[in-house]
Amino acid sequence: MTTPIDRRRFLRNAAAGLGAVTLNQFLTACGANEMRTPPTISAPTVLSPTARPITPTAVSPTAAPATSAPTQPEPTASATPLPTPDLVVARSGEPEAMVRRAIAALGGMERFVPRDANVIIKPNICVAYHTYEYAATTNPWVVGALVKMCLEAGARSVRVMDNPFGGTAEEAYTISGIADQVKAAGGEMVVMSRMKFMPTTIPNAQTLTQTAIYDDILKADVVIDVPIAKHHSLALLTLGMKNLMGTIRDREAIHWRMGQNLTELAGYIQPKLTVVDAVRMLMANGPTGGDLNDVKQMNTIVASPDIVAADSYAATLFGMQPEELSYIKAGTAAGLGRSDLKNLKIEEINVGA
């Protein structure tokens, strides 16, 4: 297993690869797909896994006296588990530690990843000309932590992929730092083939009735959505729902009635878990950025099985209200998820405390 690179070595490697970048590569594909029914609608260091099973200490049995009278059992505390939060926010720690604490508070990765599951993790790796410090791509240590946790939960395979629009996938995977962390964690980076975007009909859709979705994502047992929280010149913000645009071929077409289209796409793909990377946030000039003055270090992770709730909370990190984003407003109206943050059970964890 390859040892995760440190920051200096990572940046040297990244700089060496910058000259090979090409721009505006778009994918085409053909094929067919079976129909599915949608629901009703700075650099951090890699940490060793902290979750270990607890082995109970064996107690030697003792025989009760034969003449002793029966005793009443001592009262025990209720075995009813505490309700699981709808959303968890972890702050002020290294990326892996924050991810682990957030997922543990949601019930553990086992809640989302069954044993022997085929898992696909979808980060944002949109361009090949910025290292992760510029906050245009998902933090590599966040992605690596999720790969480890899926494998620890018993996943059969964990693949990581995206569909970059600036440079080749291989360049973007390397320069972002994600490829190294995924490999070190035991996962697989996959270049999305042009031939595997399958024409798909979305039942009951109002606007996105047909689109070409990547076949491996449709066939996965579990999809985990891992966007970076960043500004977007058209959508206002790129968060979990917007990040799913990388699963389809014709991204330009989705910009018409974006809110409704993203709602229907998210409802069809149905990611089991959304983890918003707000370790470093791009506050302006998104989605590609390029100026470190536009980056704000937040050291925050937002995690929820509800993609609308995750995006709603992440919007507030930019000083915005959820209803200001068309896709959150449409997702709430369609019953895809909840944006009423005041009524959600939210757990906040200070990892550095």
N, C-alpha and C positions, 0 to 999 in steps of 0.2 A: 504493500500500500504506500502510495506516495505521501511524503510528509508535507503538510500545508506550508506554503511559502510565507516568509515574513514580509513586512510591508516594503522594505527597501528592494529586496529581490523581486517582489511582485511588480513594482513600478518599473524596474529595469527591464524586466521581460515585457511588460506592457508597452514601454516606449519603443522597444525593438520591433514590435509588430505593427506600429501605427502606419508605417509607410505602405503597407499592403492593402489598405482599405479601399473598397469601392463603394459607391453610393447608389441608393435607390434601387435595390434589388427586390423585385416582386416575384411572387411564385404563381404558377398556373398549374392546373391539375384537371383530371377527369376521373369518372368512376361512379359507383352507386353505393348507397348505404341503406340499411334497413331502418324503418321508422321507429322512433321511440316516443313514448307518451310523456309529455312534460307535466310538471305539477299543475295543480289548479292555480290557476292563477286568477492622527487620527485613527489608523487602522486597528481593528480589534484583533485579538489573538484567539486561536482556536482553543476551546476548553475541552477537557475530557468529559465524557458523559457522567452526569451526576446521579442519575436514577439507578438505584440498585435494589434488587429484591431483598426483603427483610425475612430472614430465616428465624422462625420462633425457636426458643430454647426448650428442649424436651424436659419434661418434669416426670420424675419417677413416681409411679402410682404407689399409694399407701393404702393398706387395708384398714377399713373402719372396724372398730370393736363389734363383735357379734351381738353384744347385748345393748348396744347404743340405740337410743330411740331415733326415729326418723327426724330429720331436721328440715326446716323450711329453706328453700333456696334463697340466697341473698338477692335483693332486687337489683336488676341490671338496667343500664341506661338504654333508652330506645335505640333500636338498630336502624331506624329510618335515616337514610343518608340526607345530608344537607342538600338543598336544591343547587344544581349546577348553574353557574352564572351564564347569562346570555352572551356576555362579551367580557374579555379580560384585557386590561392594559398593563403592560410591564414596562418599567422605566429604570433608567440609571444603572445599567449593567452592561457587560459585554454581550454582543448579539446572541451567542449561543445560550448564555445563561438566561437572558430575557425570553427567548423562544421556549426554552424548557419550562420555565416557571409559568408562562402563559398557558401552554398546552396542558401542563399538569393541573392547573386550576380549572380547566375545562373538562377534566375527567381523564386526561392522559391520551396519548396517541392511539392507544388500543380502542378508544371509543370511535375513532374515525377510520382506522386501518385494521381490517380483520387479518388474521393469520393467512399467509399464502396469497395475499392480495397483489394485484398488478397496479402499481401506483404511478401516476404521472404528476410531477410538480411543474407548474407553469409560472416561472418568474417573468419579469420584464427585462429583456435583453435586446432593446430596440436598435442600438447602434454599436458600431465597432470602433468608434474613434474617441471614446472617453473611458477612463478607468472609473472604478466605483465611487471615488471621491467626488465626482461631479454629479452624483445622484440622478443620473439618467437611467441607470440600470440597478436592479435589485442587489442589495448587499450580499456578497458571496458567502459570508459566514452565516447569514440567516438561512440561505438555501442549503448550505452544508449541514447545518444543525437539523433541518427538517428531514434530509436524506437519512442521517444517522437514526433519528427517532422512528422513522418508518421501518427501517430494517430491524431496529430493536423490538418493534411491535410485532415482527414476524412477517413483514412483506416479502413476497417472492421476488419482486423486482421493483426498483425505483428508478424511473427515467425522468430526465429533466430536459425541457425543450422550449424553444420560442422561435418566432418567425421574424427576424430582424428586417428592418427596412433601410438601414444604413450600413453597408458593408456585408460581407458574407457571414453566415452563421458561425463558421469555424473561427473567424477573426473576432466576432463579437463575443463568443463564448470565452475565448482566451483573454482578450483585453479587459473584459469585465471582471476577470478573476474567478468567475463562477465555475469554469471547467476544472480548475485545480481543486477547488473545495469539494465539488461533487465527486471527483475521482478519489480524493483522500477519504471521503466519507463512505465510499463503497457503492456509489450510484453510477449511473450511465448518462452521459450527455448524448442527445440524439439530434442529428440534423434533420429537420422536417423535409421529407421528400415531396417534390412537386406532384408526384403521381398519387399521393395519399390524401389529398383534399377531396372529399367525397360529396357530390351533390346531395343535399339533405333537405327534406321537407319538414318544416316545423308545424305540427298540428295546432290549430286554433290561434295561430299567430295573426296579428292584425297588419303588420308591416313586413317583418322578416319571415315571409312565408317559405322562402327557399334560400339556401346559401351553401357554400362548400366548406365543410368542417373537417378538420384533420381526423382521419380514421382511427388512429391509435388513441386519441382522446375520447372518442365515442365509445371505444371498446374497453377503456380502463375501468377497473373496479372502483378506483378512488382517484379523483382529481383534486389537487391542492393548489389553490390560487395564491401566488405570492407577489403582489405588486409592490413597487416602490411608490411612496406618496410623493407626487410631484405635480407641479403646475402644467397645464396644457392650454395652448393658445385658443383652441376651439371648444373643448369640453370643459374648460375651467380647471378641472383636476383629473389626473389619471389615478384611479384607485382600483379596487377589485373588479368591478363590473367592466370598466374600460379596459383592463388588462386582458380580458378574454377575447378582445379583438384579434389577438395574436393566434387564436385557434382557427381562424377562417382565412380563406384565400382573398376574397374581394373586400378589403377593408374600406376602400373609398366609398363604396355603396352604402355602408352602414351609417355614414355621417348624416344622411337625410333622416330626420326623425330619430336622432341618435338615442334619446332616452328610451323610447319604446323598443327600438331595435336591440339595444343592449339588455333590456329587461327580458326580451324573448330569447336571446342567445344564452344569457345566464340561466334562465329557467330550463332550457333544454340541456345544457351541459351539466348543470347541478353540481358545482364543486362542493365537496363534503366539508371543506375547511378553507377559510380565507385568513391569511396572515399578512397584515399590512406592515411593510418595512418602513418605519419612520425613524430609522437610526440617523440617516442624513436625508433631509427633505429638500427638493428643488422648489424654491419659492417663486421663481420667475423664469421666463424664457424657455419654458418647456414646450414639447416633451424632451428635446435633446440637450438643452443647456449648453454648457461650455465655459461658464464663468464661475469660479469658486465663490465669488461674492454673492451669488444667487443661492448658495447652499446654506442651510441652517442645520446645525447638529442638534438633534432632539433626543437621541438615545431612547427611543420608544418603539414598542411592538404592540400592535392591536390585533387580537385574534378572536374569531367567532365562527361558528357554523353558519351564521346568518350573514350572507354577503352584503345585504342592504344595511344591516346594523354596523358591520365593520366599516363600510364606506361612510356611513353617517357620522360615526365617531371621528374617523380620520379627517373628515371635512372640517371639524371644529379645530383641529390642530393648525389649520390655515386661517382661523378666525371666521369661517364660513358656517352658515346654517345648512343642514342637510337638504332642505327644500330648494336651495339655490342651484342644486345640480339636477339637471333634467332626468338623468338615469335613476337617481335616488327617488325622485318624485314619482316617476313611472313605476319603479319597482315596488314602492310602497302601495300605490294604487292597485297594482296587479296582484297584491298578496304574496309577492316573492319574498319579502322580509319586512322588518320593522325599522322605522327611523325615529320612533318616539323615545328618544334616549332617556327622558325623565322617568319613563315607566319600565325600562329594562333593568334587569339585575346586572350591574356592572361591577366587576371586581378590579381594583387597582392595586398593583404590587410594586413596591419600591425595592428592586433587586439589590441595589447598592446598600440598603439599610442593614 
